[in-house]
Amino acid sequence: MLAICLTAVEALTHPNTAWWPYLWPTAWALTAAALAAWLALRAAEKRQARRQVEATGSDPNAEATEPPSVCDPAA
């Protein structure tokens, strides 16, 4: 989100400060690093959940609900 905001600032104001050429690419690099970290953590979470399902034989995140029942017609 930060990188998108900085892109908008650059497009609208064309900043000429000395530090801008370093800030703008750094925000995009941090965005890419955060995305890569999220993907790795999400894959590890899914792997752990899959192992737990295989060990217990049921999905711990599934709701314990009854199967749908047939409704009686109105009298």
Order of alpha helices (4+ residues) and beta strands (2+ residues): alpha-alpha
